[in-house]
Amino acid sequence: MPVSAMTVPLWGLVIFILWTIAVVVLLLAVRIRHLSAGGSPKDFGTPDNASLLWRLYRAQANLVENLPLYLGVVFLLTVREAASPVISWLVAIYIAARLVHSAIHIAGLNPMGRLISLGVQFTCLVVLLVLAVT
């Protein structure tokens, strides 16, 4: 079976997965540091926006929640062999907004930036979905 070339949506998926792995590694490092300093495992699930541990946990959970949506769109684009400059731009904007969303979450910055980023992401996903099925 011939190997298909990597497309922009597939590269976007690679970036999404690598970013998720990076956030998980960072979360693990912060958890280990927390436990080494005598912290309790109970602190991992305690909502506290001032805590880097909590913000990393929420950012990681948000990435895992959103990965299947993007994966589904990439699957449709790939099996339909849909490709165009518009699709490439939408994927790039989606991935950039996804990275910005996580960075804002981890840094504990104004949640309005996360909301705007999320709106951009969902708009891109909906348009990509429409392009994939039409």
N, C-alpha and C positions, 0 to 999 in steps of 0.2 A: 504494500500500500504506500503510495507516495506521501511524503510529508508536506503539509501545507505551509506556506510562508506565514510568518508572524504578521498580523495585521495591527493597526493602531488600537482597536479595541482589546486585542489580546495583550499588547504591551501595557495598556492601561490596567488590565487585570494583574499582570506581573507586578506593576508598581503598587497596586492596591494591596496585594498579598505581602509584598516586601515591607510596606509601611505597617501593616497589621503585625507582622512578625517583629518589627523594630519596636513597636509600642509594647508588645507582650514582653520582649526582652527587658525593656526599660521598667515595666511594671514588676517583673521578677526581681530585678536589681533593687528596686525601692522596697519591695516586700522583704527581701533578704536583709537589707540594711535595717528595716524597721524591726524585724524579729531579733536581729543581732544586738540591737540597742535595748532589748527587753520589752519591746512592744508586743501586744497581744494579737493573735490571729482574728479575734473578734473585731478589731479595728478595720479589717479589710472591707467589711460590709456596712460600716457606720457612715451614713451620709454626712459629709463635712467638706464643703467646697473650698475650705482653707487648706485642706490636706492634699498634698501631691499624690499620695497613695489613692485617695478616693477619686481624684480627677483622672488619674491614669486608668483606674478600674473602669470608670464610666466611659472614657474615650475608647478603651479596648472593647467594651461591650457594644458601644455604638458602631464601631468598625465591623464587628462580627454580625450585628443586626443588619447592616447595610450591604455587606458583601454578597449575600444571595441575590439581592435585587440587581446589582450590577452584573453578577455572574449570569443571571437569566437573560439580561439584555445582550450580553456578549455572546451567549449561546445562540440566541435568535439571529443576531447579526452574522455570526459565523456560518451557521447552517444555511442561511438564506444568501450567503456570499454578498451581503450588502456592504458596499464600500463607496465612499465619496469624500471630498474635502469637508463637507458639512459634518459628516459622521466623525471624521478625524478631529475637527475643531470641538465638537460637542464632547467627545471623549476627553480631550485635553482639558477643557473647562471643567468637566465633571471631576476628573482626578485632582486638578488643582484645588477646586473647592473642597473636595474630600480631605486633602492634606491640610488646608487652611482650617477647616472645621476642627480637626483633631488638635492642631497646634493651639488654637484658641482655647479649646477645652482643657488641654494639659497645662497651659500657662495660666489658666484661671482669669482670662480677660473677659471683657464685657460680653455677656451671652447674646446680645443683639447681633454680634458678628457671626456667631454660630447659627443663629436663625436665618440670617441673610445667606450664609453659605449653604445651609440646608435647602433653602428655597431654590438656589441656583442648581444644586445637585438634582433635586427632584424634577425641576424643569428640564434639565438635560436628559434625565432618564426617560421622562415621558416622551420627549421628542425623539430620542433614540429608539424607543419602543415603537412609536408610530412609523419611523423610517424602516425599522426591521420587519414590520408586518405588512407594509403596503408595497 
